[in-house]
């Protein structure tokens, strides 16, 4: 079984559904409120576990009630949380206002995530047992860099989702094997809007890139192979929250199993397409059998000419 370690964030998403978002100084009455376990790290961990990997999570939750629920959500998904710290204070929270047009405004308060600045010997040893280390940018950069460089030293493949978008330090790029931005993050990193050109620019820093293109699918580029584009299955999307995290989790599992890149991409696309057809973040993520079934019906793989 593929073994994956995620070094990343856990957040409680506090979601208010409102007819329209309030302006400054204004109060509006919302229709509904939900608390949903999330955070990019935890979401990728759940996605990879459901896709069939053995997954462990490194990060931190707070000593509050949210921390108990965040840990329980990971445990319930079969993610090992022995090295998920509980630290004094608040868990990470994301305060999300969703309006009737589906637009949203979000405040993220890192809370416990902000305390993860270094790795313990135990964290490093765990990373050394993995086939891949999944990283995002919702923990302090010092921890992300430490994780990537540790994985690189121990021969573990590193998969970095550069979100939320921010400039990447050279030592992080140098220790990244596969960079998976969405098209907005790719444009922010390179200043280039066209995904093919942005991918080419990113290959100066990392050996492999996958740019996700929402409903248009995804694009793979590598220094030593022809680019591959995979269209997304045509589905009726009801909630695209965590589509990218579902995609990355499934992609890491497929690559960890040694499947060829085009097949891994189309399998990850099938997983992400399933998740957008259901409401929720981690709750919408598909299980392996569902991905396999959906993948069987995916067609239209295209391989670009160089
Ligand atoms: P993020 O969620 O990080 O913003 P994207 O929007 O690019 O990333 O979505 C990630 C992946 O999820 C896409 O590459 C695609 O495979 C899948 N996906 C997203 N939106 C849709 C959609 N409307 N229909 C089908 N697949 C989708």
py3Dmol code that shows the C-alpha trace and the ligand (Angstrom):
import py3Dmol

protein = """\
ATOM      1  CA  UNK A   1       0.000   0.000   0.000  1.00  0.00           C
ATOM      2  CA  UNK A   2       1.268   3.460  -0.831  1.00  0.00           C
ATOM      3  CA  UNK A   3       2.393   5.327   2.244  1.00  0.00           C
ATOM      4  CA  UNK A   4       1.816   9.077   2.375  1.00  0.00           C
ATOM      5  CA  UNK A   5       2.702  11.664   4.993  1.00  0.00           C
ATOM      6  CA  UNK A   6       1.014  15.063   4.965  1.00  0.00           C
ATOM      7  CA  UNK A   7       2.724  17.988   6.673  1.00  0.00           C
ATOM      8  CA  UNK A   8       0.018  20.619   6.762  1.00  0.00           C
ATOM      9  CA  UNK A   9      -2.851  22.531   8.244  1.00  0.00           C
ATOM     10  CA  UNK A  10      -6.016  21.583  10.046  1.00  0.00           C
ATOM     11  CA  UNK A  11      -8.731  24.244  10.230  1.00  0.00           C
ATOM     12  CA  UNK A  12     -12.297  24.272  11.387  1.00  0.00           C
ATOM     13  CA  UNK A  13     -14.303  25.908   8.602  1.00  0.00           C
ATOM     14  CA  UNK A  14     -16.993  28.145  10.116  1.00  0.00           C
ATOM     15  CA  UNK A  15     -19.380  28.734   7.258  1.00  0.00           C
ATOM     16  CA  UNK A  16     -22.227  31.270   7.276  1.00  0.00           C
ATOM     17  CA  UNK A  17     -24.655  31.191   4.351  1.00  0.00           C
ATOM     18  CA  UNK A  18     -26.058  34.666   3.675  1.00  0.00           C
ATOM     19  CA  UNK A  19     -28.172  36.280   0.945  1.00  0.00           C
ATOM     20  CA  UNK A  20     -25.323  38.774   0.453  1.00  0.00           C
ATOM     21  CA  UNK A  21     -22.087  39.495   2.314  1.00  0.00           C
ATOM     22  CA  UNK A  22     -22.173  42.399   4.798  1.00  0.00           C
ATOM     23  CA  UNK A  23     -20.392  45.658   3.981  1.00  0.00           C
ATOM     24  CA  UNK A  24     -18.097  47.172   6.616  1.00  0.00           C
ATOM     25  CA  UNK A  25     -20.057  48.176   9.720  1.00  0.00           C
ATOM     26  CA  UNK A  26     -23.156  46.345   8.505  1.00  0.00           C
ATOM     27  CA  UNK A  27     -24.954  43.353  10.022  1.00  0.00           C
ATOM     28  CA  UNK A  28     -26.857  40.917   7.842  1.00  0.00           C
ATOM     29  CA  UNK A  29     -28.941  37.959   8.946  1.00  0.00           C
ATOM     30  CA  UNK A  30     -27.662  34.646   7.670  1.00  0.00           C
ATOM     31  CA  UNK A  31     -29.723  31.624   6.688  1.00  0.00           C
ATOM     32  CA  UNK A  32     -27.552  28.802   7.986  1.00  0.00           C
ATOM     33  CA  UNK A  33     -24.302  28.068   9.806  1.00  0.00           C
ATOM     34  CA  UNK A  34     -22.094  24.970   9.606  1.00  0.00           C
ATOM     35  CA  UNK A  35     -18.810  23.911  11.165  1.00  0.00           C
ATOM     36  CA  UNK A  36     -16.845  21.662   8.825  1.00  0.00           C
ATOM     37  CA  UNK A  37     -13.400  20.127   9.494  1.00  0.00           C
ATOM     38  CA  UNK A  38     -10.996  21.360   6.819  1.00  0.00           C
ATOM     39  CA  UNK A  39      -7.609  22.898   6.175  1.00  0.00           C
ATOM     40  CA  UNK A  40      -5.665  22.060   3.043  1.00  0.00           C
ATOM     41  CA  UNK A  41      -3.382  19.608   4.828  1.00  0.00           C
ATOM     42  CA  UNK A  42      -6.198  17.667   6.474  1.00  0.00           C
ATOM     43  CA  UNK A  43      -8.216  17.691   3.253  1.00  0.00           C
ATOM     44  CA  UNK A  44      -5.340  16.203   1.267  1.00  0.00           C
ATOM     45  CA  UNK A  45      -4.802  13.598   3.999  1.00  0.00           C
ATOM     46  CA  UNK A  46      -8.448  12.499   3.880  1.00  0.00           C
ATOM     47  CA  UNK A  47      -8.437  12.481   0.068  1.00  0.00           C
ATOM     48  CA  UNK A  48      -5.351  10.249  -0.035  1.00  0.00           C
ATOM     49  CA  UNK A  49      -6.720   7.911   2.648  1.00  0.00           C
ATOM     50  CA  UNK A  50     -10.024   7.490   0.831  1.00  0.00           C
ATOM     51  CA  UNK A  51      -8.129   6.940  -2.422  1.00  0.00           C
ATOM     52  CA  UNK A  52      -6.448   3.943  -0.821  1.00  0.00           C
ATOM     53  CA  UNK A  53      -3.182   5.015   0.806  1.00  0.00           C
ATOM     54  CA  UNK A  54      -1.861   4.600   4.316  1.00  0.00           C
ATOM     55  CA  UNK A  55      -1.721   8.227   5.497  1.00  0.00           C
ATOM     56  CA  UNK A  56      -0.211   9.991   8.498  1.00  0.00           C
ATOM     57  CA  UNK A  57      -0.626  13.670   9.325  1.00  0.00           C
ATOM     58  CA  UNK A  58       1.928  16.009  10.903  1.00  0.00           C
ATOM     59  CA  UNK A  59       0.649  19.382  12.135  1.00  0.00           C
ATOM     60  CA  UNK A  60      -1.141  20.823  15.143  1.00  0.00           C
ATOM     61  CA  UNK A  61      -4.600  21.348  16.539  1.00  0.00           C
ATOM     62  CA  UNK A  62      -5.492  23.596  19.479  1.00  0.00           C
ATOM     63  CA  UNK A  63      -6.565  22.615  22.992  1.00  0.00           C
ATOM     64  CA  UNK A  64     -10.116  23.844  22.264  1.00  0.00           C
ATOM     65  CA  UNK A  65     -13.232  21.857  21.296  1.00  0.00           C
ATOM     66  CA  UNK A  66     -12.432  22.352  17.627  1.00  0.00           C
ATOM     67  CA  UNK A  67      -9.129  20.578  18.154  1.00  0.00           C
ATOM     68  CA  UNK A  68     -10.922  17.517  19.502  1.00  0.00           C
ATOM     69  CA  UNK A  69     -13.241  17.478  16.482  1.00  0.00           C
ATOM     70  CA  UNK A  70     -10.458  18.071  13.958  1.00  0.00           C
ATOM     71  CA  UNK A  71      -8.449  15.152  15.324  1.00  0.00           C
ATOM     72  CA  UNK A  72     -11.541  12.937  15.463  1.00  0.00           C
ATOM     73  CA  UNK A  73     -12.348  13.748  11.832  1.00  0.00           C
ATOM     74  CA  UNK A  74      -8.888  12.599  10.744  1.00  0.00           C
ATOM     75  CA  UNK A  75      -9.034   9.502  12.937  1.00  0.00           C
ATOM     76  CA  UNK A  76     -12.441   8.717  11.489  1.00  0.00           C
ATOM     77  CA  UNK A  77     -11.000   8.877   7.974  1.00  0.00           C
ATOM     78  CA  UNK A  78      -8.312   6.401   8.959  1.00  0.00           C
ATOM     79  CA  UNK A  79      -5.514   8.981   9.008  1.00  0.00           C
ATOM     80  CA  UNK A  80      -2.838   8.309  11.640  1.00  0.00           C
ATOM     81  CA  UNK A  81      -2.632  11.292  14.015  1.00  0.00           C
ATOM     82  CA  UNK A  82       0.047  10.165  16.501  1.00  0.00           C
ATOM     83  CA  UNK A  83       2.276  13.055  15.417  1.00  0.00           C
ATOM     84  CA  UNK A  84      -0.508  15.627  15.167  1.00  0.00           C
ATOM     85  CA  UNK A  85       0.297  17.865  18.120  1.00  0.00           C
ATOM     86  CA  UNK A  86      -2.238  19.383  20.490  1.00  0.00           C
ATOM     87  CA  UNK A  87      -0.987  22.819  21.537  1.00  0.00           C
ATOM     88  CA  UNK A  88      -2.380  25.248  24.119  1.00  0.00           C
ATOM     89  CA  UNK A  89      -4.782  27.733  22.550  1.00  0.00           C
ATOM     90  CA  UNK A  90      -7.095  27.973  19.568  1.00  0.00           C
ATOM     91  CA  UNK A  91      -7.219  25.609  16.601  1.00  0.00           C
ATOM     92  CA  UNK A  92      -6.916  27.056  13.115  1.00  0.00           C
ATOM     93  CA  UNK A  93     -10.191  28.465  11.842  1.00  0.00           C
ATOM     94  CA  UNK A  94     -11.490  29.633   8.489  1.00  0.00           C
ATOM     95  CA  UNK A  95     -14.377  32.086   8.721  1.00  0.00           C
ATOM     96  CA  UNK A  96     -16.283  31.764   5.480  1.00  0.00           C
ATOM     97  CA  UNK A  97     -19.237  33.810   4.252  1.00  0.00           C
ATOM     98  CA  UNK A  98     -21.003  32.243   1.275  1.00  0.00           C
ATOM     99  CA  UNK A  99     -23.553  34.401  -0.547  1.00  0.00           C
ATOM    100  CA  UNK A 100     -26.525  33.330  -2.653  1.00  0.00           C
ATOM    101  CA  UNK A 101     -24.529  33.707  -5.844  1.00  0.00           C
ATOM    102  CA  UNK A 102     -21.978  31.189  -4.559  1.00  0.00           C
ATOM    103  CA  UNK A 103     -19.349  33.893  -4.013  1.00  0.00           C
ATOM    104  CA  UNK A 104     -17.350  33.747  -0.810  1.00  0.00           C
ATOM    105  CA  UNK A 105     -15.168  35.856   1.471  1.00  0.00           C
ATOM    106  CA  UNK A 106     -12.781  34.090   3.843  1.00  0.00           C
ATOM    107  CA  UNK A 107     -10.693  35.004   6.890  1.00  0.00           C
ATOM    108  CA  UNK A 108      -8.198  32.337   7.967  1.00  0.00           C
ATOM    109  CA  UNK A 109      -6.780  32.499  11.496  1.00  0.00           C
ATOM    110  CA  UNK A 110      -3.876  30.016  11.667  1.00  0.00           C
ATOM    111  CA  UNK A 111      -4.130  29.370  15.427  1.00  0.00           C
ATOM    112  CA  UNK A 112      -2.350  26.109  16.289  1.00  0.00           C
ATOM    113  CA  UNK A 113      -1.056  25.755  12.719  1.00  0.00           C
ATOM    114  CA  UNK A 114       1.115  28.808  13.352  1.00  0.00           C
ATOM    115  CA  UNK A 115       3.021  26.984  16.095  1.00  0.00           C
ATOM    116  CA  UNK A 116       4.418  24.381  13.698  1.00  0.00           C
ATOM    117  CA  UNK A 117       7.712  26.064  12.849  1.00  0.00           C
ATOM    118  CA  UNK A 118      10.137  23.131  13.161  1.00  0.00           C
ATOM    119  CA  UNK A 119      10.064  19.351  12.881  1.00  0.00           C
ATOM    120  CA  UNK A 120      10.834  16.887  15.679  1.00  0.00           C
ATOM    121  CA  UNK A 121      13.051  13.830  15.217  1.00  0.00           C
ATOM    122  CA  UNK A 122       9.857  11.781  15.270  1.00  0.00           C
ATOM    123  CA  UNK A 123       8.393  13.873  12.432  1.00  0.00           C
ATOM    124  CA  UNK A 124      11.548  13.366  10.381  1.00  0.00           C
ATOM    125  CA  UNK A 125      11.563   9.628  11.018  1.00  0.00           C
ATOM    126  CA  UNK A 126       7.919   9.377   9.928  1.00  0.00           C
ATOM    127  CA  UNK A 127       8.626  11.326   6.739  1.00  0.00           C
ATOM    128  CA  UNK A 128      11.417   8.857   6.011  1.00  0.00           C
ATOM    129  CA  UNK A 129       8.929   5.964   5.929  1.00  0.00           C
ATOM    130  CA  UNK A 130       6.716   7.547   3.248  1.00  0.00           C
ATOM    131  CA  UNK A 131       6.542   7.129  -0.514  1.00  0.00           C
ATOM    132  CA  UNK A 132       5.523  10.782  -0.786  1.00  0.00           C
ATOM    133  CA  UNK A 133       5.297  13.877   1.415  1.00  0.00           C
ATOM    134  CA  UNK A 134       2.423  16.252   0.643  1.00  0.00           C
ATOM    135  CA  UNK A 135       2.967  19.920   1.490  1.00  0.00           C
ATOM    136  CA  UNK A 136       0.925  23.122   1.170  1.00  0.00           C
ATOM    137  CA  UNK A 137       1.517  26.675   2.397  1.00  0.00           C
ATOM    138  CA  UNK A 138      -0.880  26.943   5.350  1.00  0.00           C
ATOM    139  CA  UNK A 139       1.876  26.182   7.907  1.00  0.00           C
ATOM    140  CA  UNK A 140       4.810  28.509   8.661  1.00  0.00           C
ATOM    141  CA  UNK A 141       7.223  28.401   5.748  1.00  0.00           C
ATOM    142  CA  UNK A 142      10.093  27.269   7.994  1.00  0.00           C
ATOM    143  CA  UNK A 143       8.267  23.976   8.675  1.00  0.00           C
ATOM    144  CA  UNK A 144       7.384  23.490   5.014  1.00  0.00           C
ATOM    145  CA  UNK A 145      11.016  24.009   4.004  1.00  0.00           C
ATOM    146  CA  UNK A 146      12.194  21.660   6.776  1.00  0.00           C
ATOM    147  CA  UNK A 147       9.737  18.998   5.625  1.00  0.00           C
ATOM    148  CA  UNK A 148      10.731  19.263   1.974  1.00  0.00           C
ATOM    149  CA  UNK A 149      14.465  19.219   2.645  1.00  0.00           C
ATOM    150  CA  UNK A 150      14.113  16.286   5.059  1.00  0.00           C
ATOM    151  CA  UNK A 151      12.110  14.322   2.486  1.00  0.00           C
ATOM    152  CA  UNK A 152      14.617  15.122  -0.237  1.00  0.00           C
ATOM    153  CA  UNK A 153      17.512  13.985   1.983  1.00  0.00           C
ATOM    154  CA  UNK A 154      15.705  10.718   2.746  1.00  0.00           C
ATOM    155  CA  UNK A 155      14.752  10.052  -0.881  1.00  0.00           C
ATOM    156  CA  UNK A 156      11.019  10.687  -0.390  1.00  0.00           C
ATOM    157  CA  UNK A 157       9.081  12.301  -3.248  1.00  0.00           C
ATOM    158  CA  UNK A 158       7.796  15.801  -2.379  1.00  0.00           C
ATOM    159  CA  UNK A 159       4.501  17.126  -3.758  1.00  0.00           C
ATOM    160  CA  UNK A 160       3.891  20.821  -3.066  1.00  0.00           C
ATOM    161  CA  UNK A 161       0.572  22.628  -3.499  1.00  0.00           C
ATOM    162  CA  UNK A 162       1.623  26.312  -3.512  1.00  0.00           C
ATOM    163  CA  UNK A 163      -1.544  27.606  -1.847  1.00  0.00           C
ATOM    164  CA  UNK A 164      -2.288  30.171  -0.605  1.00  0.00           C
ATOM    165  CA  UNK A 165      -0.150  31.704  -3.364  1.00  0.00           C
ATOM    166  CA  UNK A 166       3.028  33.379  -2.168  1.00  0.00           C
ATOM    167  CA  UNK A 167       6.608  33.647  -3.422  1.00  0.00           C
ATOM    168  CA  UNK A 168       8.476  30.365  -2.910  1.00  0.00           C
ATOM    169  CA  UNK A 169      11.968  30.458  -1.376  1.00  0.00           C
ATOM    170  CA  UNK A 170      14.706  28.854  -3.498  1.00  0.00           C
ATOM    171  CA  UNK A 171      15.439  26.142  -0.902  1.00  0.00           C
ATOM    172  CA  UNK A 172      11.807  25.013  -1.032  1.00  0.00           C
ATOM    173  CA  UNK A 173      11.753  24.869  -4.817  1.00  0.00           C
ATOM    174  CA  UNK A 174      15.072  23.023  -4.790  1.00  0.00           C
ATOM    175  CA  UNK A 175      13.533  20.275  -2.630  1.00  0.00           C
ATOM    176  CA  UNK A 176      10.245  20.003  -4.586  1.00  0.00           C
ATOM    177  CA  UNK A 177       9.761  17.106  -6.991  1.00  0.00           C
ATOM    178  CA  UNK A 178       6.223  17.856  -8.146  1.00  0.00           C
ATOM    179  CA  UNK A 179       4.578  21.284  -7.931  1.00  0.00           C
ATOM    180  CA  UNK A 180       0.759  21.335  -8.254  1.00  0.00           C
ATOM    181  CA  UNK A 181      -0.614  24.888  -8.514  1.00  0.00           C
ATOM    182  CA  UNK A 182      -4.050  25.757  -9.879  1.00  0.00           C
ATOM    183  CA  UNK A 183      -3.961  28.138 -12.824  1.00  0.00           C
ATOM    184  CA  UNK A 184      -4.303  31.234 -10.615  1.00  0.00           C
ATOM    185  CA  UNK A 185      -1.421  30.139  -8.391  1.00  0.00           C
ATOM    186  CA  UNK A 186       0.676  29.289 -11.456  1.00  0.00           C
ATOM    187  CA  UNK A 187       0.029  32.789 -12.826  1.00  0.00           C
ATOM    188  CA  UNK A 188       0.838  34.381  -9.463  1.00  0.00           C
ATOM    189  CA  UNK A 189       4.115  32.443  -9.220  1.00  0.00           C
ATOM    190  CA  UNK A 190       5.287  33.198 -12.757  1.00  0.00           C
ATOM    191  CA  UNK A 191       3.463  36.353 -13.842  1.00  0.00           C
ATOM    192  CA  UNK A 192       2.364  34.346 -16.917  1.00  0.00           C
ATOM    193  CA  UNK A 193      -1.340  33.817 -17.592  1.00  0.00           C
ATOM    194  CA  UNK A 194      -1.046  31.051 -20.207  1.00  0.00           C
ATOM    195  CA  UNK A 195      -0.780  27.706 -18.327  1.00  0.00           C
ATOM    196  CA  UNK A 196       1.486  26.036 -20.914  1.00  0.00           C
ATOM    197  CA  UNK A 197       3.941  28.931 -20.762  1.00  0.00           C
ATOM    198  CA  UNK A 198       3.651  29.149 -16.971  1.00  0.00           C
ATOM    199  CA  UNK A 199       4.424  25.422 -16.713  1.00  0.00           C
ATOM    200  CA  UNK A 200       7.488  25.867 -18.904  1.00  0.00           C
ATOM    201  CA  UNK A 201       8.683  28.693 -16.656  1.00  0.00           C
ATOM    202  CA  UNK A 202       8.125  26.629 -13.493  1.00  0.00           C
ATOM    203  CA  UNK A 203      10.215  23.782 -14.942  1.00  0.00           C
ATOM    204  CA  UNK A 204      13.260  25.992 -14.505  1.00  0.00           C
ATOM    205  CA  UNK A 205      12.825  25.471 -10.740  1.00  0.00           C
ATOM    206  CA  UNK A 206      11.214  22.016 -10.337  1.00  0.00           C
ATOM    207  CA  UNK A 207      11.411  18.820 -12.415  1.00  0.00           C
ATOM    208  CA  UNK A 208       7.658  18.177 -12.695  1.00  0.00           C
ATOM    209  CA  UNK A 209       4.579  20.427 -12.682  1.00  0.00           C
ATOM    210  CA  UNK A 210       0.839  19.757 -12.784  1.00  0.00           C
ATOM    211  CA  UNK A 211      -1.355  22.827 -13.279  1.00  0.00           C
ATOM    212  CA  UNK A 212      -5.025  22.225 -12.482  1.00  0.00           C
ATOM    213  CA  UNK A 213      -7.434  24.075 -14.751  1.00  0.00           C
ATOM    214  CA  UNK A 214     -10.786  23.688 -12.956  1.00  0.00           C
ATOM    215  CA  UNK A 215     -13.502  22.329 -15.248  1.00  0.00           C
ATOM    216  CA  UNK A 216     -10.967  22.356 -18.110  1.00  0.00           C
ATOM    217  CA  UNK A 217      -8.882  19.602 -16.514  1.00  0.00           C
ATOM    218  CA  UNK A 218      -5.161  19.576 -15.875  1.00  0.00           C
ATOM    219  CA  UNK A 219      -1.803  19.936 -17.561  1.00  0.00           C
ATOM    220  CA  UNK A 220       1.355  17.957 -16.773  1.00  0.00           C
ATOM    221  CA  UNK A 221       4.797  19.143 -17.772  1.00  0.00           C
ATOM    222  CA  UNK A 222       8.208  17.667 -17.015  1.00  0.00           C
ATOM    223  CA  UNK A 223      11.759  18.517 -17.925  1.00  0.00           C
ATOM    224  CA  UNK A 224      12.352  15.181 -19.601  1.00  0.00           C
ATOM    225  CA  UNK A 225       8.955  14.190 -21.052  1.00  0.00           C
ATOM    226  CA  UNK A 226       6.280  15.463 -23.426  1.00  0.00           C
ATOM    227  CA  UNK A 227       3.502  17.531 -21.805  1.00  0.00           C
ATOM    228  CA  UNK A 228       0.185  15.787 -21.155  1.00  0.00           C
ATOM    229  CA  UNK A 229      -3.214  17.469 -20.903  1.00  0.00           C
ATOM    230  CA  UNK A 230      -6.153  15.652 -19.361  1.00  0.00           C
ATOM    231  CA  UNK A 231      -9.665  17.065 -19.760  1.00  0.00           C
ATOM    232  CA  UNK A 232     -11.916  16.986 -16.707  1.00  0.00           C
ATOM    233  CA  UNK A 233     -14.955  14.721 -16.962  1.00  0.00           C
ATOM    234  CA  UNK A 234     -18.048  16.787 -17.816  1.00  0.00           C
ATOM    235  CA  UNK A 235     -20.158  16.815 -14.695  1.00  0.00           C
ATOM    236  CA  UNK A 236     -22.684  19.084 -12.997  1.00  0.00           C
ATOM    237  CA  UNK A 237     -20.613  20.816 -10.298  1.00  0.00           C
ATOM    238  CA  UNK A 238     -22.509  21.744  -7.134  1.00  0.00           C
ATOM    239  CA  UNK A 239     -19.555  22.581  -4.853  1.00  0.00           C
ATOM    240  CA  UNK A 240     -15.938  22.834  -5.996  1.00  0.00           C
ATOM    241  CA  UNK A 241     -14.542  23.302  -2.458  1.00  0.00           C
ATOM    242  CA  UNK A 242     -11.424  21.157  -2.035  1.00  0.00           C
ATOM    243  CA  UNK A 243     -11.483  19.916  -5.654  1.00  0.00           C
ATOM    244  CA  UNK A 244      -7.775  20.658  -5.835  1.00  0.00           C
ATOM    245  CA  UNK A 245      -7.048  18.848  -2.564  1.00  0.00           C
ATOM    246  CA  UNK A 246      -9.002  15.798  -3.733  1.00  0.00           C
ATOM    247  CA  UNK A 247      -7.048  15.877  -7.001  1.00  0.00           C
ATOM    248  CA  UNK A 248      -3.646  16.085  -5.276  1.00  0.00           C
ATOM    249  CA  UNK A 249      -4.471  13.359  -2.755  1.00  0.00           C
ATOM    250  CA  UNK A 250      -5.575  10.939  -5.458  1.00  0.00           C
ATOM    251  CA  UNK A 251      -2.697  11.890  -7.778  1.00  0.00           C
ATOM    252  CA  UNK A 252      -0.128  11.182  -5.066  1.00  0.00           C
ATOM    253  CA  UNK A 253      -1.678   7.770  -4.422  1.00  0.00           C
ATOM    254  CA  UNK A 254      -1.680   6.814  -8.106  1.00  0.00           C
ATOM    255  CA  UNK A 255       1.896   7.992  -8.640  1.00  0.00           C
ATOM    256  CA  UNK A 256       2.962   6.220  -5.446  1.00  0.00           C
ATOM    257  CA  UNK A 257       1.562   3.011  -6.920  1.00  0.00           C
ATOM    258  CA  UNK A 258       3.855   3.509  -9.884  1.00  0.00           C
ATOM    259  CA  UNK A 259       1.100   4.173 -12.398  1.00  0.00           C
ATOM    260  CA  UNK A 260       2.076   6.068 -15.551  1.00  0.00           C
ATOM    261  CA  UNK A 261       1.521   9.837 -15.417  1.00  0.00           C
ATOM    262  CA  UNK A 262      -1.372  10.039 -17.934  1.00  0.00           C
ATOM    263  CA  UNK A 263      -3.280   7.329 -16.078  1.00  0.00           C
ATOM    264  CA  UNK A 264      -2.528   8.899 -12.679  1.00  0.00           C
ATOM    265  CA  UNK A 265      -3.812  12.255 -13.949  1.00  0.00           C
ATOM    266  CA  UNK A 266      -7.038  10.882 -15.370  1.00  0.00           C
ATOM    267  CA  UNK A 267      -7.640   8.870 -12.181  1.00  0.00           C
ATOM    268  CA  UNK A 268      -7.104  12.024 -10.066  1.00  0.00           C
ATOM    269  CA  UNK A 269      -9.453  13.910 -12.420  1.00  0.00           C
ATOM    270  CA  UNK A 270     -12.102  11.261 -11.917  1.00  0.00           C
ATOM    271  CA  UNK A 271     -11.696  11.650  -8.135  1.00  0.00           C
ATOM    272  CA  UNK A 272     -11.946  15.446  -8.265  1.00  0.00           C
ATOM    273  CA  UNK A 273     -14.952  15.322 -10.604  1.00  0.00           C
ATOM    274  CA  UNK A 274     -16.753  13.079  -8.123  1.00  0.00           C
ATOM    275  CA  UNK A 275     -16.007  15.522  -5.293  1.00  0.00           C
ATOM    276  CA  UNK A 276     -17.426  18.565  -7.133  1.00  0.00           C
ATOM    277  CA  UNK A 277     -20.736  16.788  -7.668  1.00  0.00           C
ATOM    278  CA  UNK A 278     -21.320  16.688  -3.896  1.00  0.00           C
ATOM    279  CA  UNK A 279     -21.508  19.392  -1.256  1.00  0.00           C
ATOM    280  CA  UNK A 280     -18.747  19.770   1.308  1.00  0.00           C
ATOM    281  CA  UNK A 281     -14.967  19.529   1.478  1.00  0.00           C
ATOM    282  CA  UNK A 282     -13.623  16.294   2.971  1.00  0.00           C
ATOM    283  CA  UNK A 283     -17.134  14.864   3.223  1.00  0.00           C
ATOM    284  CA  UNK A 284     -17.421  15.066  -0.587  1.00  0.00           C
ATOM    285  CA  UNK A 285     -14.244  13.109  -1.284  1.00  0.00           C
ATOM    286  CA  UNK A 286     -14.667   9.770  -3.058  1.00  0.00           C
ATOM    287  CA  UNK A 287     -13.480   6.334  -1.974  1.00  0.00           C
ATOM    288  CA  UNK A 288     -11.178   4.224  -4.107  1.00  0.00           C
ATOM    289  CA  UNK A 289     -13.905   1.954  -5.505  1.00  0.00           C
ATOM    290  CA  UNK A 290     -15.923   4.978  -6.621  1.00  0.00           C
ATOM    291  CA  UNK A 291     -12.870   6.508  -8.295  1.00  0.00           C
ATOM    292  CA  UNK A 292     -12.126   3.237 -10.094  1.00  0.00           C
ATOM    293  CA  UNK A 293     -15.705   2.987 -11.320  1.00  0.00           C
ATOM    294  CA  UNK A 294     -15.790   6.599 -12.525  1.00  0.00           C
ATOM    295  CA  UNK A 295     -12.349   6.308 -14.080  1.00  0.00           C
ATOM    296  CA  UNK A 296     -13.542   3.391 -16.182  1.00  0.00           C
ATOM    297  CA  UNK A 297     -15.864   5.781 -17.978  1.00  0.00           C
ATOM    298  CA  UNK A 298     -13.328   8.575 -18.530  1.00  0.00           C
ATOM    299  CA  UNK A 299     -12.222   8.946 -22.130  1.00  0.00           C
ATOM    300  CA  UNK A 300     -10.543  11.542 -24.269  1.00  0.00           C
ATOM    301  CA  UNK A 301      -6.974  11.472 -23.006  1.00  0.00           C
ATOM    302  CA  UNK A 302      -4.861  13.779 -25.112  1.00  0.00           C
ATOM    303  CA  UNK A 303      -1.103  13.805 -25.338  1.00  0.00           C
ATOM    304  CA  UNK A 304       0.284  17.074 -26.663  1.00  0.00           C
ATOM    305  CA  UNK A 305       2.972  17.179 -29.257  1.00  0.00           C
ATOM    306  CA  UNK A 306       6.148  18.695 -27.815  1.00  0.00           C
TER     307      UNK A 306
END
"""
ligand_1 = """\
27
LIG
P -8.576 24.364 -6.855
O -9.696 23.608 -6.259
O -7.291 24.198 -6.099
O -8.871 25.813 -7.149
P -9.102 23.600 -9.607
O -10.291 24.493 -9.603
O -8.140 23.741 -10.737
O -8.258 23.689 -8.265
O -9.653 22.095 -9.578
C -8.790 21.002 -9.368
C -9.221 19.840 -10.240
O -10.563 19.475 -9.881
C -9.272 20.128 -11.731
O -8.018 19.891 -12.344
C -10.331 19.148 -12.205
O -9.741 17.869 -12.405
C -11.290 19.082 -11.028
N -12.422 20.000 -11.212
C -12.569 21.248 -10.707
N -13.729 21.798 -11.103
C -14.341 20.876 -11.875
C -15.584 20.817 -12.593
N -16.439 21.869 -12.606
N -15.879 19.692 -13.291
C -15.033 18.636 -13.286
N -13.853 18.614 -12.625
C -13.496 19.718 -11.931
"""
view = py3Dmol.view(width=600, height=400)
view.addModel(protein, "pdb")
view.setStyle({"model": 0}, {"cartoon": {"style": "trace"}})
view.addModel(ligand_1, "xyz")
view.setStyle({"model": 1}, {"stick": {}})
view.zoomTo()
view.show()
